[in-house]
Amino acid sequence: MIRHVVTWKLASEDAAERGSQAAEVARRLNALDGVVPQLRAISAGANTIYPESNWDVTLVADFDSVDDLEQYQVHPAHEEVVAYARSVVASRVAVDFEI
């Protein structure tokens, strides 16, 4: 099984706006549950404390295989979320590991 972890720092300088955008990114990611068949589990959330130093939103998603992760990456519903995220994100980091 592959665990896919992604964290984003949003571009806005305004903490309230970043919080709102982070919540929207998380909402859109969590809405992929049951839509993208390759997803075994998904959890996304906006940062709730230390907004001045923490990153803004994180995703944890599990897949049976690397192939399933790659199919998720190109799924049209995921690509819609990516388009929104790219419009508000400054930086992205990711780690994929076996569990």
Phi and psi restraints in degrees (range 20) as a CNS / XPLOR table:
assign (resid 1 and name C) (resid 2 and name N)
       (resid 2 and name CA) (resid 2 and name C) 1.0 -112.3 20.0 2
assign (resid 2 and name N) (resid 2 and name CA)
       (resid 2 and name C) (resid 3 and name N) 1.0 129.6 20.0 2
assign (resid 2 and name C) (resid 3 and name N)
       (resid 3 and name CA) (resid 3 and name C) 1.0 -103.6 20.0 2
assign (resid 3 and name N) (resid 3 and name CA)
       (resid 3 and name C) (resid 4 and name N) 1.0 127.2 20.0 2
assign (resid 3 and name C) (resid 4 and name N)
       (resid 4 and name CA) (resid 4 and name C) 1.0 -110.8 20.0 2
assign (resid 4 and name N) (resid 4 and name CA)
       (resid 4 and name C) (resid 5 and name N) 1.0 116.1 20.0 2
assign (resid 4 and name C) (resid 5 and name N)
       (resid 5 and name CA) (resid 5 and name C) 1.0 -119.9 20.0 2
assign (resid 5 and name N) (resid 5 and name CA)
       (resid 5 and name C) (resid 6 and name N) 1.0 125.2 20.0 2
assign (resid 5 and name C) (resid 6 and name N)
       (resid 6 and name CA) (resid 6 and name C) 1.0 -130.8 20.0 2
assign (resid 6 and name N) (resid 6 and name CA)
       (resid 6 and name C) (resid 7 and name N) 1.0 138.4 20.0 2
assign (resid 6 and name C) (resid 7 and name N)
       (resid 7 and name CA) (resid 7 and name C) 1.0 -130.8 20.0 2
assign (resid 7 and name N) (resid 7 and name CA)
       (resid 7 and name C) (resid 8 and name N) 1.0 139.2 20.0 2
assign (resid 7 and name C) (resid 8 and name N)
       (resid 8 and name CA) (resid 8 and name C) 1.0 -121.8 20.0 2
assign (resid 8 and name N) (resid 8 and name CA)
       (resid 8 and name C) (resid 9 and name N) 1.0 144.6 20.0 2
assign (resid 8 and name C) (resid 9 and name N)
       (resid 9 and name CA) (resid 9 and name C) 1.0 -108.6 20.0 2
assign (resid 9 and name N) (resid 9 and name CA)
       (resid 9 and name C) (resid 10 and name N) 1.0 124.5 20.0 2
assign (resid 9 and name C) (resid 10 and name N)
       (resid 10 and name CA) (resid 10 and name C) 1.0 -85.8 20.0 2
assign (resid 10 and name N) (resid 10 and name CA)
       (resid 10 and name C) (resid 11 and name N) 1.0 159.0 20.0 2
assign (resid 10 and name C) (resid 11 and name N)
       (resid 11 and name CA) (resid 11 and name C) 1.0 -80.9 20.0 2
assign (resid 11 and name N) (resid 11 and name CA)
       (resid 11 and name C) (resid 12 and name N) 1.0 -28.3 20.0 2
assign (resid 11 and name C) (resid 12 and name N)
       (resid 12 and name CA) (resid 12 and name C) 1.0 -62.1 20.0 2
assign (resid 12 and name N) (resid 12 and name CA)
       (resid 12 and name C) (resid 13 and name N) 1.0 140.4 20.0 2
assign (resid 12 and name C) (resid 13 and name N)
       (resid 13 and name CA) (resid 13 and name C) 1.0 -80.5 20.0 2
assign (resid 13 and name N) (resid 13 and name CA)
       (resid 13 and name C) (resid 14 and name N) 1.0 -19.3 20.0 2
assign (resid 13 and name C) (resid 14 and name N)
       (resid 14 and name CA) (resid 14 and name C) 1.0 -85.7 20.0 2
assign (resid 14 and name N) (resid 14 and name CA)
       (resid 14 and name C) (resid 15 and name N) 1.0 119.0 20.0 2
assign (resid 14 and name C) (resid 15 and name N)
       (resid 15 and name CA) (resid 15 and name C) 1.0 -60.6 20.0 2
assign (resid 15 and name N) (resid 15 and name CA)
       (resid 15 and name C) (resid 16 and name N) 1.0 -40.1 20.0 2
assign (resid 15 and name C) (resid 16 and name N)
       (resid 16 and name CA) (resid 16 and name C) 1.0 -66.4 20.0 2
assign (resid 16 and name N) (resid 16 and name CA)
       (resid 16 and name C) (resid 17 and name N) 1.0 -41.4 20.0 2
assign (resid 16 and name C) (resid 17 and name N)
       (resid 17 and name CA) (resid 17 and name C) 1.0 -65.6 20.0 2
assign (resid 17 and name N) (resid 17 and name CA)
       (resid 17 and name C) (resid 18 and name N) 1.0 -43.7 20.0 2
assign (resid 17 and name C) (resid 18 and name N)
       (resid 18 and name CA) (resid 18 and name C) 1.0 -58.4 20.0 2
assign (resid 18 and name N) (resid 18 and name CA)
       (resid 18 and name C) (resid 19 and name N) 1.0 -42.9 20.0 2
assign (resid 18 and name C) (resid 19 and name N)
       (resid 19 and name CA) (resid 19 and name C) 1.0 -61.5 20.0 2
assign (resid 19 and name N) (resid 19 and name CA)
       (resid 19 and name C) (resid 20 and name N) 1.0 -42.8 20.0 2
assign (resid 19 and name C) (resid 20 and name N)
       (resid 20 and name CA) (resid 20 and name C) 1.0 -65.3 20.0 2
assign (resid 20 and name N) (resid 20 and name CA)
       (resid 20 and name C) (resid 21 and name N) 1.0 -44.4 20.0 2
assign (resid 20 and name C) (resid 21 and name N)
       (resid 21 and name CA) (resid 21 and name C) 1.0 -66.9 20.0 2
assign (resid 21 and name N) (resid 21 and name CA)
       (resid 21 and name C) (resid 22 and name N) 1.0 -39.3 20.0 2
assign (resid 21 and name C) (resid 22 and name N)
       (resid 22 and name CA) (resid 22 and name C) 1.0 -62.8 20.0 2
assign (resid 22 and name N) (resid 22 and name CA)
       (resid 22 and name C) (resid 23 and name N) 1.0 -42.1 20.0 2
assign (resid 22 and name C) (resid 23 and name N)
       (resid 23 and name CA) (resid 23 and name C) 1.0 -61.9 20.0 2
assign (resid 23 and name N) (resid 23 and name CA)
       (resid 23 and name C) (resid 24 and name N) 1.0 -37.3 20.0 2
assign (resid 23 and name C) (resid 24 and name N)
       (resid 24 and name CA) (resid 24 and name C) 1.0 -69.6 20.0 2
assign (resid 24 and name N) (resid 24 and name CA)
       (resid 24 and name C) (resid 25 and name N) 1.0 -41.0 20.0 2
assign (resid 24 and name C) (resid 25 and name N)
       (resid 25 and name CA) (resid 25 and name C) 1.0 -59.6 20.0 2
assign (resid 25 and name N) (resid 25 and name CA)
       (resid 25 and name C) (resid 26 and name N) 1.0 -48.0 20.0 2
assign (resid 25 and name C) (resid 26 and name N)
       (resid 26 and name CA) (resid 26 and name C) 1.0 -61.9 20.0 2
assign (resid 26 and name N) (resid 26 and name CA)
       (resid 26 and name C) (resid 27 and name N) 1.0 -43.3 20.0 2
assign (resid 26 and name C) (resid 27 and name N)
       (resid 27 and name CA) (resid 27 and name C) 1.0 -59.7 20.0 2
assign (resid 27 and name N) (resid 27 and name CA)
       (resid 27 and name C) (resid 28 and name N) 1.0 -46.2 20.0 2
assign (resid 27 and name C) (resid 28 and name N)
       (resid 28 and name CA) (resid 28 and name C) 1.0 -65.2 20.0 2
assign (resid 28 and name N) (resid 28 and name CA)
       (resid 28 and name C) (resid 29 and name N) 1.0 -39.6 20.0 2
assign (resid 28 and name C) (resid 29 and name N)
       (resid 29 and name CA) (resid 29 and name C) 1.0 -65.4 20.0 2
assign (resid 29 and name N) (resid 29 and name CA)
       (resid 29 and name C) (resid 30 and name N) 1.0 -46.8 20.0 2
assign (resid 29 and name C) (resid 30 and name N)
       (resid 30 and name CA) (resid 30 and name C) 1.0 -62.8 20.0 2
assign (resid 30 and name N) (resid 30 and name CA)
       (resid 30 and name C) (resid 31 and name N) 1.0 -28.1 20.0 2
assign (resid 30 and name C) (resid 31 and name N)
       (resid 31 and name CA) (resid 31 and name C) 1.0 -69.2 20.0 2
assign (resid 31 and name N) (resid 31 and name CA)
       (resid 31 and name C) (resid 32 and name N) 1.0 -11.2 20.0 2
assign (resid 31 and name C) (resid 32 and name N)
       (resid 32 and name CA) (resid 32 and name C) 1.0 -74.0 20.0 2
assign (resid 32 and name N) (resid 32 and name CA)
       (resid 32 and name C) (resid 33 and name N) 1.0 -16.1 20.0 2
assign (resid 32 and name C) (resid 33 and name N)
       (resid 33 and name CA) (resid 33 and name C) 1.0 -60.0 20.0 2
assign (resid 33 and name N) (resid 33 and name CA)
       (resid 33 and name C) (resid 34 and name N) 1.0 124.3 20.0 2
assign (resid 33 and name C) (resid 34 and name N)
       (resid 34 and name CA) (resid 34 and name C) 1.0 85.3 20.0 2
assign (resid 34 and name N) (resid 34 and name CA)
       (resid 34 and name C) (resid 35 and name N) 1.0 -8.3 20.0 2
assign (resid 34 and name C) (resid 35 and name N)
       (resid 35 and name CA) (resid 35 and name C) 1.0 -100.4 20.0 2
assign (resid 35 and name N) (resid 35 and name CA)
       (resid 35 and name C) (resid 36 and name N) 1.0 -43.2 20.0 2
assign (resid 35 and name C) (resid 36 and name N)
       (resid 36 and name CA) (resid 36 and name C) 1.0 -96.8 20.0 2
assign (resid 36 and name N) (resid 36 and name CA)
       (resid 36 and name C) (resid 37 and name N) 1.0 109.3 20.0 2
assign (resid 36 and name C) (resid 37 and name N)
       (resid 37 and name CA) (resid 37 and name C) 1.0 -63.5 20.0 2
assign (resid 37 and name N) (resid 37 and name CA)
       (resid 37 and name C) (resid 38 and name N) 1.0 -23.3 20.0 2
assign (resid 37 and name C) (resid 38 and name N)
       (resid 38 and name CA) (resid 38 and name C) 1.0 -76.2 20.0 2
assign (resid 38 and name N) (resid 38 and name CA)
       (resid 38 and name C) (resid 39 and name N) 1.0 -15.8 20.0 2
assign (resid 38 and name C) (resid 39 and name N)
       (resid 39 and name CA) (resid 39 and name C) 1.0 -70.5 20.0 2
assign (resid 39 and name N) (resid 39 and name CA)
       (resid 39 and name C) (resid 40 and name N) 1.0 125.6 20.0 2
assign (resid 39 and name C) (resid 40 and name N)
       (resid 40 and name CA) (resid 40 and name C) 1.0 -92.3 20.0 2
assign (resid 40 and name N) (resid 40 and name CA)
       (resid 40 and name C) (resid 41 and name N) 1.0 -34.5 20.0 2
assign (resid 40 and name C) (resid 41 and name N)
       (resid 41 and name CA) (resid 41 and name C) 1.0 -158.0 20.0 2
assign (resid 41 and name N) (resid 41 and name CA)
       (resid 41 and name C) (resid 42 and name N) 1.0 148.2 20.0 2
assign (resid 41 and name C) (resid 42 and name N)
       (resid 42 and name CA) (resid 42 and name C) 1.0 -147.5 20.0 2
assign (resid 42 and name N) (resid 42 and name CA)
       (resid 42 and name C) (resid 43 and name N) 1.0 139.1 20.0 2
assign (resid 42 and name C) (resid 43 and name N)
       (resid 43 and name CA) (resid 43 and name C) 1.0 -148.6 20.0 2
assign (resid 43 and name N) (resid 43 and name CA)
       (resid 43 and name C) (resid 44 and name N) 1.0 124.1 20.0 2
assign (resid 43 and name C) (resid 44 and name N)
       (resid 44 and name CA) (resid 44 and name C) 1.0 -131.3 20.0 2
assign (resid 44 and name N) (resid 44 and name CA)
       (resid 44 and name C) (resid 45 and name N) 1.0 146.1 20.0 2
assign (resid 44 and name C) (resid 45 and name N)
       (resid 45 and name CA) (resid 45 and name C) 1.0 -154.7 20.0 2
assign (resid 45 and name N) (resid 45 and name CA)
       (resid 45 and name C) (resid 46 and name N) 1.0 150.3 20.0 2
assign (resid 45 and name C) (resid 46 and name N)
       (resid 46 and name CA) (resid 46 and name C) 1.0 -84.6 20.0 2
assign (resid 46 and name N) (resid 46 and name CA)
       (resid 46 and name C) (resid 47 and name N) 1.0 145.1 20.0 2
assign (resid 46 and name C) (resid 47 and name N)
       (resid 47 and name CA) (resid 47 and name C) 1.0 -58.7 20.0 2
assign (resid 47 and name N) (resid 47 and name CA)
       (resid 47 and name C) (resid 48 and name N) 1.0 139.2 20.0 2
assign (resid 47 and name C) (resid 48 and name N)
       (resid 48 and name CA) (resid 48 and name C) 1.0 -115.3 20.0 2
assign (resid 48 and name N) (resid 48 and name CA)
       (resid 48 and name C) (resid 49 and name N) 1.0 -13.8 20.0 2
assign (resid 48 and name C) (resid 49 and name N)
       (resid 49 and name CA) (resid 49 and name C) 1.0 -136.5 20.0 2
assign (resid 49 and name N) (resid 49 and name CA)
       (resid 49 and name C) (resid 50 and name N) 1.0 158.8 20.0 2
assign (resid 49 and name C) (resid 50 and name N)
       (resid 50 and name CA) (resid 50 and name C) 1.0 53.3 20.0 2
assign (resid 50 and name N) (resid 50 and name CA)
       (resid 50 and name C) (resid 51 and name N) 1.0 52.8 20.0 2
assign (resid 50 and name C) (resid 51 and name N)
       (resid 51 and name CA) (resid 51 and name C) 1.0 -63.1 20.0 2
assign (resid 51 and name N) (resid 51 and name CA)
       (resid 51 and name C) (resid 52 and name N) 1.0 -20.9 20.0 2
assign (resid 51 and name C) (resid 52 and name N)
       (resid 52 and name CA) (resid 52 and name C) 1.0 -73.9 20.0 2
assign (resid 52 and name N) (resid 52 and name CA)
       (resid 52 and name C) (resid 53 and name N) 1.0 -20.9 20.0 2
assign (resid 52 and name C) (resid 53 and name N)
       (resid 53 and name CA) (resid 53 and name C) 1.0 -124.6 20.0 2
assign (resid 53 and name N) (resid 53 and name CA)
       (resid 53 and name C) (resid 54 and name N) 1.0 -26.5 20.0 2
assign (resid 53 and name C) (resid 54 and name N)
       (resid 54 and name CA) (resid 54 and name C) 1.0 -82.1 20.0 2
assign (resid 54 and name N) (resid 54 and name CA)
       (resid 54 and name C) (resid 55 and name N) 1.0 158.9 20.0 2
assign (resid 54 and name C) (resid 55 and name N)
       (resid 55 and name CA) (resid 55 and name C) 1.0 -74.1 20.0 2
assign (resid 55 and name N) (resid 55 and name CA)
       (resid 55 and name C) (resid 56 and name N) 1.0 168.7 20.0 2
assign (resid 55 and name C) (resid 56 and name N)
       (resid 56 and name CA) (resid 56 and name C) 1.0 -93.6 20.0 2
assign (resid 56 and name N) (resid 56 and name CA)
       (resid 56 and name C) (resid 57 and name N) 1.0 -32.1 20.0 2
assign (resid 56 and name C) (resid 57 and name N)
       (resid 57 and name CA) (resid 57 and name C) 1.0 -154.9 20.0 2
assign (resid 57 and name N) (resid 57 and name CA)
       (resid 57 and name C) (resid 58 and name N) 1.0 145.6 20.0 2
assign (resid 57 and name C) (resid 58 and name N)
       (resid 58 and name CA) (resid 58 and name C) 1.0 -134.6 20.0 2
assign (resid 58 and name N) (resid 58 and name CA)
       (resid 58 and name C) (resid 59 and name N) 1.0 145.8 20.0 2
assign (resid 58 and name C) (resid 59 and name N)
       (resid 59 and name CA) (resid 59 and name C) 1.0 -119.9 20.0 2
assign (resid 59 and name N) (resid 59 and name CA)
       (resid 59 and name C) (resid 60 and name N) 1.0 136.9 20.0 2
assign (resid 59 and name C) (resid 60 and name N)
       (resid 60 and name CA) (resid 60 and name C) 1.0 -127.1 20.0 2
assign (resid 60 and name N) (resid 60 and name CA)
       (resid 60 and name C) (resid 61 and name N) 1.0 121.0 20.0 2
assign (resid 60 and name C) (resid 61 and name N)
       (resid 61 and name CA) (resid 61 and name C) 1.0 -136.1 20.0 2
assign (resid 61 and name N) (resid 61 and name CA)
       (resid 61 and name C) (resid 62 and name N) 1.0 142.4 20.0 2
assign (resid 61 and name C) (resid 62 and name N)
       (resid 62 and name CA) (resid 62 and name C) 1.0 -114.6 20.0 2
assign (resid 62 and name N) (resid 62 and name CA)
       (resid 62 and name C) (resid 63 and name N) 1.0 141.1 20.0 2
assign (resid 62 and name C) (resid 63 and name N)
       (resid 63 and name CA) (resid 63 and name C) 1.0 -135.7 20.0 2
assign (resid 63 and name N) (resid 63 and name CA)
       (resid 63 and name C) (resid 64 and name N) 1.0 152.2 20.0 2
assign (resid 63 and name C) (resid 64 and name N)
       (resid 64 and name CA) (resid 64 and name C) 1.0 -69.1 20.0 2
assign (resid 64 and name N) (resid 64 and name CA)
       (resid 64 and name C) (resid 65 and name N) 1.0 -29.0 20.0 2
assign (resid 64 and name C) (resid 65 and name N)
       (resid 65 and name CA) (resid 65 and name C) 1.0 -154.8 20.0 2
assign (resid 65 and name N) (resid 65 and name CA)
       (resid 65 and name C) (resid 66 and name N) 1.0 168.4 20.0 2
assign (resid 65 and name C) (resid 66 and name N)
       (resid 66 and name CA) (resid 66 and name C) 1.0 -62.6 20.0 2
assign (resid 66 and name N) (resid 66 and name CA)
       (resid 66 and name C) (resid 67 and name N) 1.0 -39.5 20.0 2
assign (resid 66 and name C) (resid 67 and name N)
       (resid 67 and name CA) (resid 67 and name C) 1.0 -58.3 20.0 2
assign (resid 67 and name N) (resid 67 and name CA)
       (resid 67 and name C) (resid 68 and name N) 1.0 -42.9 20.0 2
assign (resid 67 and name C) (resid 68 and name N)
       (resid 68 and name CA) (resid 68 and name C) 1.0 -63.6 20.0 2
assign (resid 68 and name N) (resid 68 and name CA)
       (resid 68 and name C) (resid 69 and name N) 1.0 -39.8 20.0 2
assign (resid 68 and name C) (resid 69 and name N)
       (resid 69 and name CA) (resid 69 and name C) 1.0 -61.0 20.0 2
assign (resid 69 and name N) (resid 69 and name CA)
       (resid 69 and name C) (resid 70 and name N) 1.0 -43.3 20.0 2
assign (resid 69 and name C) (resid 70 and name N)
       (resid 70 and name CA) (resid 70 and name C) 1.0 -66.0 20.0 2
assign (resid 70 and name N) (resid 70 and name CA)
       (resid 70 and name C) (resid 71 and name N) 1.0 -36.4 20.0 2
assign (resid 70 and name C) (resid 71 and name N)
       (resid 71 and name CA) (resid 71 and name C) 1.0 -67.1 20.0 2
assign (resid 71 and name N) (resid 71 and name CA)
       (resid 71 and name C) (resid 72 and name N) 1.0 -38.1 20.0 2
assign (resid 71 and name C) (resid 72 and name N)
       (resid 72 and name CA) (resid 72 and name C) 1.0 -59.6 20.0 2
assign (resid 72 and name N) (resid 72 and name CA)
       (resid 72 and name C) (resid 73 and name N) 1.0 -43.2 20.0 2
assign (resid 72 and name C) (resid 73 and name N)
       (resid 73 and name CA) (resid 73 and name C) 1.0 -58.1 20.0 2
assign (resid 73 and name N) (resid 73 and name CA)
       (resid 73 and name C) (resid 74 and name N) 1.0 -32.7 20.0 2
assign (resid 73 and name C) (resid 74 and name N)
       (resid 74 and name CA) (resid 74 and name C) 1.0 -104.5 20.0 2
assign (resid 74 and name N) (resid 74 and name CA)
       (resid 74 and name C) (resid 75 and name N) 1.0 3.7 20.0 2
assign (resid 74 and name C) (resid 75 and name N)
       (resid 75 and name CA) (resid 75 and name C) 1.0 -64.3 20.0 2
assign (resid 75 and name N) (resid 75 and name CA)
       (resid 75 and name C) (resid 76 and name N) 1.0 135.2 20.0 2
assign (resid 75 and name C) (resid 76 and name N)
       (resid 76 and name CA) (resid 76 and name C) 1.0 -55.7 20.0 2
assign (resid 76 and name N) (resid 76 and name CA)
       (resid 76 and name C) (resid 77 and name N) 1.0 -37.1 20.0 2
assign (resid 76 and name C) (resid 77 and name N)
       (resid 77 and name CA) (resid 77 and name C) 1.0 -67.1 20.0 2
assign (resid 77 and name N) (resid 77 and name CA)
       (resid 77 and name C) (resid 78 and name N) 1.0 -39.3 20.0 2
assign (resid 77 and name C) (resid 78 and name N)
       (resid 78 and name CA) (resid 78 and name C) 1.0 -67.3 20.0 2
assign (resid 78 and name N) (resid 78 and name CA)
       (resid 78 and name C) (resid 79 and name N) 1.0 -41.1 20.0 2
assign (resid 78 and name C) (resid 79 and name N)
       (resid 79 and name CA) (resid 79 and name C) 1.0 -61.3 20.0 2
assign (resid 79 and name N) (resid 79 and name CA)
       (resid 79 and name C) (resid 80 and name N) 1.0 -32.7 20.0 2
assign (resid 79 and name C) (resid 80 and name N)
       (resid 80 and name CA) (resid 80 and name C) 1.0 -64.8 20.0 2
assign (resid 80 and name N) (resid 80 and name CA)
       (resid 80 and name C) (resid 81 and name N) 1.0 -42.7 20.0 2
assign (resid 80 and name C) (resid 81 and name N)
       (resid 81 and name CA) (resid 81 and name C) 1.0 -64.0 20.0 2
assign (resid 81 and name N) (resid 81 and name CA)
       (resid 81 and name C) (resid 82 and name N) 1.0 -43.0 20.0 2
assign (resid 81 and name C) (resid 82 and name N)
       (resid 82 and name CA) (resid 82 and name C) 1.0 -59.4 20.0 2
assign (resid 82 and name N) (resid 82 and name CA)
       (resid 82 and name C) (resid 83 and name N) 1.0 -41.4 20.0 2
assign (resid 82 and name C) (resid 83 and name N)
       (resid 83 and name CA) (resid 83 and name C) 1.0 -60.4 20.0 2
assign (resid 83 and name N) (resid 83 and name CA)
       (resid 83 and name C) (resid 84 and name N) 1.0 -44.3 20.0 2
assign (resid 83 and name C) (resid 84 and name N)
       (resid 84 and name CA) (resid 84 and name C) 1.0 -65.2 20.0 2
assign (resid 84 and name N) (resid 84 and name CA)
       (resid 84 and name C) (resid 85 and name N) 1.0 -47.8 20.0 2
assign (resid 84 and name C) (resid 85 and name N)
       (resid 85 and name CA) (resid 85 and name C) 1.0 -57.7 20.0 2
assign (resid 85 and name N) (resid 85 and name CA)
       (resid 85 and name C) (resid 86 and name N) 1.0 -44.1 20.0 2
assign (resid 85 and name C) (resid 86 and name N)
       (resid 86 and name CA) (resid 86 and name C) 1.0 -61.9 20.0 2
assign (resid 86 and name N) (resid 86 and name CA)
       (resid 86 and name C) (resid 87 and name N) 1.0 -26.3 20.0 2
assign (resid 86 and name C) (resid 87 and name N)
       (resid 87 and name CA) (resid 87 and name C) 1.0 -74.8 20.0 2
assign (resid 87 and name N) (resid 87 and name CA)
       (resid 87 and name C) (resid 88 and name N) 1.0 -15.1 20.0 2
assign (resid 87 and name C) (resid 88 and name N)
       (resid 88 and name CA) (resid 88 and name C) 1.0 -123.8 20.0 2
assign (resid 88 and name N) (resid 88 and name CA)
       (resid 88 and name C) (resid 89 and name N) 1.0 -6.3 20.0 2
assign (resid 88 and name C) (resid 89 and name N)
       (resid 89 and name CA) (resid 89 and name C) 1.0 -92.5 20.0 2
assign (resid 89 and name N) (resid 89 and name CA)
       (resid 89 and name C) (resid 90 and name N) 1.0 141.5 20.0 2
assign (resid 89 and name C) (resid 90 and name N)
       (resid 90 and name CA) (resid 90 and name C) 1.0 -98.9 20.0 2
assign (resid 90 and name N) (resid 90 and name CA)
       (resid 90 and name C) (resid 91 and name N) 1.0 -41.3 20.0 2
assign (resid 90 and name C) (resid 91 and name N)
       (resid 91 and name CA) (resid 91 and name C) 1.0 -144.6 20.0 2
assign (resid 91 and name N) (resid 91 and name CA)
       (resid 91 and name C) (resid 92 and name N) 1.0 152.5 20.0 2
assign (resid 91 and name C) (resid 92 and name N)
       (resid 92 and name CA) (resid 92 and name C) 1.0 -139.4 20.0 2
assign (resid 92 and name N) (resid 92 and name CA)
       (resid 92 and name C) (resid 93 and name N) 1.0 138.8 20.0 2
assign (resid 92 and name C) (resid 93 and name N)
       (resid 93 and name CA) (resid 93 and name C) 1.0 -130.8 20.0 2
assign (resid 93 and name N) (resid 93 and name CA)
       (resid 93 and name C) (resid 94 and name N) 1.0 149.6 20.0 2
assign (resid 93 and name C) (resid 94 and name N)
       (resid 94 and name CA) (resid 94 and name C) 1.0 -145.4 20.0 2
assign (resid 94 and name N) (resid 94 and name CA)
       (resid 94 and name C) (resid 95 and name N) 1.0 151.4 20.0 2
assign (resid 94 and name C) (resid 95 and name N)
       (resid 95 and name CA) (resid 95 and name C) 1.0 -139.4 20.0 2
assign (resid 95 and name N) (resid 95 and name CA)
       (resid 95 and name C) (resid 96 and name N) 1.0 134.5 20.0 2
assign (resid 95 and name C) (resid 96 and name N)
       (resid 96 and name CA) (resid 96 and name C) 1.0 -122.1 20.0 2
assign (resid 96 and name N) (resid 96 and name CA)
       (resid 96 and name C) (resid 97 and name N) 1.0 127.3 20.0 2
assign (resid 96 and name C) (resid 97 and name N)
       (resid 97 and name CA) (resid 97 and name C) 1.0 -145.1 20.0 2
assign (resid 97 and name N) (resid 97 and name CA)
       (resid 97 and name C) (resid 98 and name N) 1.0 158.4 20.0 2
assign (resid 97 and name C) (resid 98 and name N)
       (resid 98 and name CA) (resid 98 and name C) 1.0 -80.5 20.0 2
assign (resid 98 and name N) (resid 98 and name CA)
       (resid 98 and name C) (resid 99 and name N) 1.0 140.1 20.0 2
